[in-house]
Amino acid sequence: MIKILLINSGSNVLVMVIKLIVTFIMTPIFVTNLGKYDYGLWEMIMSVIGYMGMLDMGLRPAISRYAAKYAAVNDKKNLRLSILRLCFSWP
């Protein structure tokens, strides 16, 4: 269990470090090619998209959990209700 935890934590840290390195490399390239104004616009759009992911409020994992649960026990009524709740509660 500890070995799996260390491997997963290490891979998460590695992914964050790689993203940081790519960001430091790509930022000057974006600024040079897009210009300051367009790069600022790009960053604002990416920030809004990032916040939209936070506003999800856990709907995707919850729907995935309940859809898998109801599909496993072959409860088609509750499976359909879960999917309908997703469709009507999605922002």
LUMLODREN-447662 format. One record per residue: chain; x, y, z of N, C-alpha, C, O in turn; residue in three letters. Coordinates in steps of 0.02 Angstrom, whole numbers. Layout:
<sites>
chain:A n_u:X n_v:Y n_w:Z ca_u:X ca_v:Y ca_w:Z c_u:X c_v:Y c_w:Z o_u:X o_v:Y o_w:Z resn:Ala
...
</sites>
This chain:
<sites>
chain:A n_u:41 n_v:-60 n_w:0 ca_u:0 ca_v:0 ca_w:0 c_u:43 c_v:63 c_w:0 o_u:30 o_v:110 o_w:-37 resn:Met
chain:A n_u:95 n_v:63 n_w:42 ca_u:140 ca_v:121 ca_w:46 c_u:177 c_v:130 c_w:-20 o_u:188 o_v:186 o_w:-43 resn:Ile
chain:A n_u:197 n_v:74 n_w:-51 ca_u:233 ca_v:78 ca_w:-114 c_u:190 c_v:110 c_w:-169 o_u:214 o_v:151 o_w:-207 resn:Lys
chain:A n_u:127 n_v:91 n_w:-172 ca_u:80 ca_v:119 ca_w:-221 c_u:70 c_v:193 c_w:-207 o_u:67 o_v:234 o_w:-254 resn:Ile
chain:A n_u:63 n_v:211 n_w:-144 ca_u:54 ca_v:281 ca_w:-125 c_u:114 c_v:323 c_w:-146 o_u:107 o_v:378 o_w:-172 resn:Leu
chain:A n_u:174 n_v:297 n_w:-134 ca_u:235 ca_v:333 ca_w:-154 c_u:241 c_v:340 c_w:-229 o_u:261 o_v:392 o_w:-254 resn:Leu
chain:A n_u:225 n_v:287 n_w:-265 ca_u:228 ca_v:290 ca_w:-339 c_u:178 c_v:341 c_w:-365 o_u:195 o_v:381 o_w:-408 resn:Ile
chain:A n_u:116 n_v:340 n_w:-340 ca_u:65 ca_v:387 ca_w:-364 c_u:84 c_v:459 c_w:-346 o_u:77 o_v:504 o_w:-387 resn:Asn
chain:A n_u:108 n_v:470 n_w:-285 ca_u:128 ca_v:537 ca_w:-265 c_u:187 c_v:561 c_w:-306 o_u:189 o_v:619 o_w:-327 resn:Ser
chain:A n_u:235 n_v:518 n_w:-316 ca_u:293 ca_v:536 ca_w:-357 c_u:274 c_v:553 c_w:-428 o_u:301 o_v:600 o_w:-457 resn:Gly
chain:A n_u:228 n_v:515 n_w:-457 ca_u:208 ca_v:530 ca_w:-526 c_u:169 c_v:595 c_w:-529 o_u:176 o_v:632 o_w:-578 resn:Ser
chain:A n_u:129 n_v:611 n_w:-478 ca_u:94 ca_v:675 ca_w:-477 c_u:142 c_v:733 c_w:-472 o_u:134 o_v:784 o_w:-506 resn:Asn
chain:A n_u:193 n_v:726 n_w:-431 ca_u:244 ca_v:779 ca_w:-424 c_u:282 c_v:786 c_w:-490 o_u:296 o_v:842 o_w:-512 resn:Val
chain:A n_u:299 n_v:730 n_w:-522 ca_u:335 ca_v:732 ca_w:-585 c_u:294 c_v:768 c_w:-639 o_u:321 o_v:808 o_w:-678 resn:Leu
chain:A n_u:229 n_v:755 n_w:-642 ca_u:186 ca_v:788 ca_w:-690 c_u:184 c_v:864 c_w:-677 o_u:187 o_v:903 o_w:-724 resn:Val
chain:A n_u:180 n_v:884 n_w:-614 ca_u:179 ca_v:955 ca_w:-597 c_u:245 c_v:988 c_w:-618 o_u:244 o_v:1044 o_w:-644 resn:Met
chain:A n_u:301 n_v:955 n_w:-607 ca_u:366 ca_v:983 ca_w:-625 c_u:372 c_v:990 c_w:-701 o_u:397 o_v:1040 o_w:-726 resn:Val
chain:A n_u:348 n_v:940 n_w:-737 ca_u:350 ca_v:942 ca_w:-811 c_u:307 c_v:999 c_w:-836 o_u:327 o_v:1036 o_w:-881 resn:Ile
chain:A n_u:247 n_v:1008 n_w:-807 ca_u:203 ca_v:1063 ca_w:-827 c_u:237 c_v:1130 c_w:-814 o_u:232 o_v:1176 o_w:-854 resn:Lys
chain:A n_u:270 n_v:1137 n_w:-757 ca_u:305 ca_v:1198 ca_w:-740 c_u:361 c_v:1214 c_w:-790 o_u:368 o_v:1271 o_w:-811 resn:Leu
chain:A n_u:399 n_v:1163 n_w:-808 ca_u:454 ca_v:1172 ca_w:-856 c_u:426 c_v:1192 c_w:-924 o_u:452 o_v:1237 o_w:-956 resn:Ile
chain:A n_u:373 n_v:1158 n_w:-946 ca_u:343 ca_v:1174 ca_w:-1011 c_u:316 c_v:1245 c_w:-1010 o_u:323 o_v:1281 o_w:-1060 resn:Val
chain:A n_u:286 n_v:1267 n_w:-955 ca_u:260 ca_v:1335 ca_w:-950 c_u:316 c_v:1386 c_w:-956 o_u:309 o_v:1435 o_w:-992 resn:Thr
chain:A n_u:373 n_v:1374 n_w:-921 ca_u:429 ca_v:1421 ca_w:-925 c_u:459 c_v:1423 c_w:-995 o_u:485 o_v:1475 o_w:-1016 resn:Phe
chain:A n_u:457 n_v:1368 n_w:-1031 ca_u:485 ca_v:1366 ca_w:-1099 c_u:436 c_v:1399 c_w:-1148 o_u:457 o_v:1436 o_w:-1192 resn:Ile
chain:A n_u:372 n_v:1384 n_w:-1142 ca_u:324 ca_v:1406 ca_w:-1192 c_u:302 c_v:1479 c_w:-1184 o_u:281 o_v:1510 o_w:-1233 resn:Met
chain:A n_u:305 n_v:1507 n_w:-1123 ca_u:282 ca_v:1576 ca_w:-1113 c_u:318 c_v:1626 c_w:-1157 o_u:285 o_v:1666 o_w:-1190 resn:Thr
chain:A n_u:385 n_v:1627 n_w:-1158 ca_u:417 ca_v:1675 ca_w:-1203 c_u:401 c_v:1664 c_w:-1277 o_u:397 o_v:1711 o_w:-1316 resn:Pro
chain:A n_u:391 n_v:1601 n_w:-1295 ca_u:374 ca_v:1586 ca_w:-1365 c_u:305 c_v:1613 c_w:-1381 o_u:295 o_v:1643 o_w:-1434 resn:Ile
chain:A n_u:257 n_v:1604 n_w:-1336 ca_u:190 ca_v:1631 ca_w:-1347 c_u:191 c_v:1707 c_w:-1350 o_u:159 o_v:1737 o_w:-1393 resn:Phe
chain:A n_u:226 n_v:1739 n_w:-1303 ca_u:228 ca_v:1812 ca_w:-1302 c_u:260 c_v:1839 c_w:-1366 o_u:236 o_v:1888 o_w:-1394 resn:Val
chain:A n_u:313 n_v:1807 n_w:-1390 ca_u:346 ca_v:1829 ca_w:-1451 c_u:300 c_v:1822 c_w:-1511 o_u:296 o_v:1867 o_w:-1553 resn:Thr
chain:A n_u:266 n_v:1766 n_w:-1517 ca_u:225 ca_v:1752 ca_w:-1576 c_u:157 c_v:1787 c_w:-1574 o_u:132 o_v:1808 o_w:-1626 resn:Asn
chain:A n_u:127 n_v:1793 n_w:-1514 ca_u:61 ca_v:1823 ca_w:-1510 c_u:62 c_v:1898 c_w:-1497 o_u:17 o_v:1934 o_w:-1519 resn:Leu
chain:A n_u:113 n_v:1921 n_w:-1464 ca_u:114 ca_v:1991 ca_w:-1443 c_u:85 c_v:1996 c_w:-1372 o_u:51 o_v:1950 o_w:-1349 resn:Gly
chain:A n_u:98 n_v:2052 n_w:-1340 ca_u:76 ca_v:2060 ca_w:-1270 c_u:0 c_v:2060 c_w:-1263 o_u:-27 o_v:2027 o_w:-1218 resn:Lys
chain:A n_u:-34 n_v:2096 n_w:-1307 ca_u:-107 ca_v:2101 ca_w:-1301 c_u:-140 c_v:2033 c_w:-1312 o_u:-182 o_v:2012 o_w:-1272 resn:Tyr
chain:A n_u:-122 n_v:1999 n_w:-1366 ca_u:-153 ca_v:1935 ca_w:-1381 c_u:-134 c_v:1881 c_w:-1329 o_u:-174 o_v:1837 o_w:-1314 resn:Asp
chain:A n_u:-73 n_v:1885 n_w:-1303 ca_u:-53 ca_v:1838 ca_w:-1251 c_u:-95 c_v:1849 c_w:-1188 o_u:-116 o_v:1802 o_w:-1155 resn:Tyr
chain:A n_u:-106 n_v:1913 n_w:-1171 ca_u:-148 ca_v:1928 ca_w:-1113 c_u:-219 c_v:1902 c_w:-1122 o_u:-248 o_v:1875 o_w:-1075 resn:Gly
chain:A n_u:-245 n_v:1910 n_w:-1182 ca_u:-312 ca_v:1883 ca_w:-1198 c_u:-312 c_v:1807 c_w:-1192 o_u:-359 o_v:1778 o_w:-1165 resn:Leu
chain:A n_u:-260 n_v:1776 n_w:-1218 ca_u:-253 ca_v:1703 ca_w:-1213 c_u:-254 c_v:1680 c_w:-1141 o_u:-289 o_v:1632 o_w:-1124 resn:Trp
chain:A n_u:-215 n_v:1714 n_w:-1098 ca_u:-212 ca_v:1695 ca_w:-1027 c_u:-279 c_v:1705 c_w:-992 o_u:-298 o_v:1665 o_w:-950 resn:Glu
chain:A n_u:-315 n_v:1759 n_w:-1009 ca_u:-381 ca_v:1770 ca_w:-979 c_u:-429 c_v:1715 c_w:-998 o_u:-467 o_v:1690 o_w:-956 resn:Met
chain:A n_u:-429 n_v:1696 n_w:-1061 ca_u:-474 ca_v:1642 ca_w:-1084 c_u:-456 c_v:1576 c_w:-1049 o_u:-501 o_v:1540 o_w:-1027 resn:Ile
chain:A n_u:-392 n_v:1561 n_w:-1044 ca_u:-371 ca_v:1499 ca_w:-1010 c_u:-389 c_v:1500 c_w:-935 o_u:-406 o_v:1449 o_w:-907 resn:Met
chain:A n_u:-387 n_v:1559 n_w:-904 ca_u:-406 ca_v:1565 ca_w:-834 c_u:-480 c_v:1551 c_w:-825 o_u:-500 o_v:1516 o_w:-779 resn:Ser
chain:A n_u:-521 n_v:1579 n_w:-869 ca_u:-594 ca_v:1567 ca_w:-866 c_u:-609 c_v:1493 c_w:-875 o_u:-650 o_v:1465 o_w:-839 resn:Val
chain:A n_u:-576 n_v:1462 n_w:-923 ca_u:-587 ca_v:1390 ca_w:-935 c_u:-566 c_v:1350 c_w:-873 o_u:-599 o_v:1301 o_w:-855 resn:Ile
chain:A n_u:-511 n_v:1370 n_w:-842 ca_u:-488 ca_v:1335 ca_w:-781 c_u:-538 c_v:1342 c_w:-724 o_u:-551 o_v:1293 o_w:-689 resn:Gly
chain:A n_u:-566 n_v:1402 n_w:-715 ca_u:-615 ca_v:1411 ca_w:-662 c_u:-680 c_v:1374 c_w:-677 o_u:-714 o_v:1351 o_w:-631 resn:Tyr
chain:A n_u:-697 n_v:1366 n_w:-741 ca_u:-756 ca_v:1327 ca_w:-758 c_u:-748 c_v:1255 c_w:-736 o_u:-796 o_v:1222 o_w:-716 resn:Met
chain:A n_u:-688 n_v:1229 n_w:-740 ca_u:-674 ca_v:1162 ca_w:-716 c_u:-685 c_v:1155 c_w:-641 o_u:-707 o_v:1103 o_w:-617 resn:Gly
chain:A n_u:-668 n_v:1209 n_w:-604 ca_u:-679 ca_v:1208 ca_w:-532 c_u:-753 c_v:1213 c_w:-515 o_u:-775 o_v:1186 o_w:-464 resn:Met
chain:A n_u:-791 n_v:1248 n_w:-557 ca_u:-862 ca_v:1257 ca_w:-544 c_u:-902 c_v:1193 c_w:-557 o_u:-962 o_v:1190 o_w:-543 resn:Leu
chain:A n_u:-869 n_v:1143 n_w:-583 ca_u:-901 ca_v:1078 ca_w:-595 c_u:-928 c_v:1050 c_w:-529 o_u:-977 o_v:1013 o_w:-529 resn:Asp
chain:A n_u:-895 n_v:1066 n_w:-474 ca_u:-915 ca_v:1047 ca_w:-406 c_u:-924 c_v:972 c_w:-397 o_u:-967 o_v:950 o_w:-359 resn:Met
chain:A n_u:-884 n_v:933 n_w:-432 ca_u:-885 ca_v:861 ca_w:-422 c_u:-942 c_v:824 c_w:-456 o_u:-956 o_v:766 o_w:-439 resn:Gly
chain:A n_u:-975 n_v:856 n_w:-504 ca_u:-1031 ca_v:822 ca_w:-538 c_u:-1007 c_v:762 c_w:-579 o_u:-1037 o_v:709 o_w:-577 resn:Leu
chain:A n_u:-953 n_v:771 n_w:-616 ca_u:-929 ca_v:717 ca_w:-658 c_u:-910 c_v:655 c_w:-618 o_u:-932 o_v:600 o_w:-635 resn:Arg
chain:A n_u:-869 n_v:661 n_w:-565 ca_u:-853 ca_v:601 ca_w:-526 c_u:-915 c_v:569 c_w:-493 o_u:-920 o_v:508 o_w:-489 resn:Pro
chain:A n_u:-961 n_v:611 n_w:-471 ca_u:-1021 ca_v:584 ca_w:-438 c_u:-1064 c_v:545 c_w:-488 o_u:-1088 o_v:491 o_w:-473 resn:Ala
chain:A n_u:-1074 n_v:574 n_w:-547 ca_u:-1114 ca_v:540 ca_w:-598 c_u:-1079 c_v:476 c_w:-620 o_u:-1112 o_v:425 o_w:-630 resn:Ile
chain:A n_u:-1013 n_v:478 n_w:-628 ca_u:-976 ca_v:418 ca_w:-647 c_u:-984 c_v:363 c_w:-595 o_u:-993 o_v:305 o_w:-611 resn:Ser
chain:A n_u:-980 n_v:383 n_w:-532 ca_u:-986 ca_v:334 ca_w:-478 c_u:-1054 c_v:301 c_w:-478 o_u:-1060 o_v:240 o_w:-476 resn:Arg
chain:A n_u:-1107 n_v:343 n_w:-481 ca_u:-1174 ca_v:314 ca_w:-477 c_u:-1194 c_v:278 c_w:-541 o_u:-1230 o_v:228 o_w:-538 resn:Tyr
chain:A n_u:-1170 n_v:301 n_w:-598 ca_u:-1185 ca_v:266 ca_w:-660 c_u:-1152 c_v:197 c_w:-659 o_u:-1183 o_v:148 o_w:-680 resn:Ala
chain:A n_u:-1090 n_v:193 n_w:-636 ca_u:-1056 ca_v:128 ca_w:-631 c_u:-1091 c_v:83 c_w:-580 o_u:-1098 o_v:23 o_w:-591 resn:Ala
chain:A n_u:-1112 n_v:112 n_w:-524 ca_u:-1145 ca_v:73 ca_w:-472 c_u:-1210 c_v:43 c_w:-498 o_u:-1223 o_v:-16 o_w:-489 resn:Lys
chain:A n_u:-1251 n_v:85 n_w:-531 ca_u:-1316 ca_v:61 ca_w:-555 c_u:-1308 c_v:14 c_w:-615 o_u:-1348 o_v:-32 o_w:-623 resn:Tyr
chain:A n_u:-1257 n_v:25 n_w:-656 ca_u:-1244 ca_v:-20 ca_w:-712 c_u:-1221 c_v:-89 c_w:-686 o_u:-1238 o_v:-140 o_w:-716 resn:Ala
chain:A n_u:-1183 n_v:-89 n_w:-632 ca_u:-1158 ca_v:-152 ca_w:-604 c_u:-1214 c_v:-195 c_w:-576 o_u:-1212 o_v:-256 o_w:-582 resn:Ala
chain:A n_u:-1264 n_v:-164 n_w:-545 ca_u:-1319 ca_v:-202 ca_w:-517 c_u:-1378 c_v:-207 c_w:-565 o_u:-1431 o_v:-232 o_w:-547 resn:Val
chain:A n_u:-1368 n_v:-182 n_w:-626 ca_u:-1419 ca_v:-185 ca_w:-679 c_u:-1483 c_v:-149 c_w:-659 o_u:-1538 o_v:-174 o_w:-672 resn:Asn
chain:A n_u:-1476 n_v:-91 n_w:-626 ca_u:-1533 ca_v:-50 ca_w:-606 c_u:-1543 c_v:5 c_w:-659 o_u:-1517 o_v:61 o_w:-651 resn:Asp
chain:A n_u:-1580 n_v:-12 n_w:-712 ca_u:-1586 ca_v:33 ca_w:-768 c_u:-1625 c_v:97 c_w:-751 o_u:-1611 o_v:150 o_w:-779 resn:Lys
chain:A n_u:-1673 n_v:92 n_w:-707 ca_u:-1713 ca_v:151 ca_w:-689 c_u:-1669 c_v:204 c_w:-656 o_u:-1669 o_v:262 o_w:-677 resn:Lys
chain:A n_u:-1631 n_v:185 n_w:-606 ca_u:-1588 ca_v:234 ca_w:-572 c_u:-1530 c_v:256 c_w:-617 o_u:-1506 o_v:312 o_w:-610 resn:Asn
chain:A n_u:-1508 n_v:213 n_w:-662 ca_u:-1456 ca_v:233 ca_w:-709 c_u:-1482 c_v:289 c_w:-755 o_u:-1447 o_v:339 o_w:-766 resn:Leu
chain:A n_u:-1542 n_v:281 n_w:-780 ca_u:-1572 ca_v:333 ca_w:-822 c_u:-1583 c_v:397 c_w:-783 o_u:-1571 o_v:452 o_w:-809 resn:Arg
chain:A n_u:-1605 n_v:391 n_w:-720 ca_u:-1615 ca_v:450 ca_w:-679 c_u:-1549 c_v:487 c_w:-666 o_u:-1548 o_v:548 o_w:-666 resn:Leu
chain:A n_u:-1495 n_v:450 n_w:-656 ca_u:-1430 ca_v:481 ca_w:-646 c_u:-1409 c_v:521 c_w:-707 o_u:-1384 o_v:577 o_w:-702 resn:Ser
chain:A n_u:-1419 n_v:491 n_w:-765 ca_u:-1400 ca_v:525 ca_w:-827 c_u:-1444 c_v:586 c_w:-839 o_u:-1419 o_v:638 o_w:-861 resn:Ile
chain:A n_u:-1508 n_v:581 n_w:-824 ca_u:-1553 ca_v:638 ca_w:-832 c_u:-1534 c_v:694 c_w:-783 o_u:-1537 o_v:753 o_w:-801 resn:Leu
chain:A n_u:-1516 n_v:677 n_w:-723 ca_u:-1494 ca_v:728 ca_w:-674 c_u:-1433 c_v:765 c_w:-700 o_u:-1427 o_v:826 o_w:-692 resn:Arg
chain:A n_u:-1388 n_v:728 n_w:-730 ca_u:-1328 ca_v:759 ca_w:-759 c_u:-1348 c_v:808 c_w:-814 o_u:-1323 o_v:865 o_w:-816 resn:Leu
chain:A n_u:-1393 n_v:788 n_w:-858 ca_u:-1413 ca_v:831 ca_w:-914 c_u:-1447 c_v:895 c_w:-890 o_u:-1436 o_v:947 o_w:-920 resn:Cys
chain:A n_u:-1486 n_v:892 n_w:-838 ca_u:-1523 ca_v:950 ca_w:-816 c_u:-1487 c_v:992 c_w:-764 o_u:-1508 o_v:1047 o_w:-748 resn:Phe
chain:A n_u:-1432 n_v:966 n_w:-736 ca_u:-1395 ca_v:1005 ca_w:-686 c_u:-1329 c_v:1031 c_w:-712 o_u:-1294 o_v:1067 o_w:-676 resn:Ser
chain:A n_u:-1311 n_v:1014 n_w:-773 ca_u:-1247 ca_v:1036 ca_w:-801 c_u:-1252 c_v:1111 c_w:-817 o_u:-1301 o_v:1134 o_w:-846 resn:Trp
chain:A n_u:-1200 n_v:1148 n_w:-797 ca_u:-1203 ca_v:1221 ca_w:-808 c_u:-1200 c_v:1241 c_w:-881 o_u:-1202 o_v:1301 o_w:-897 resn:Pro
</sites>
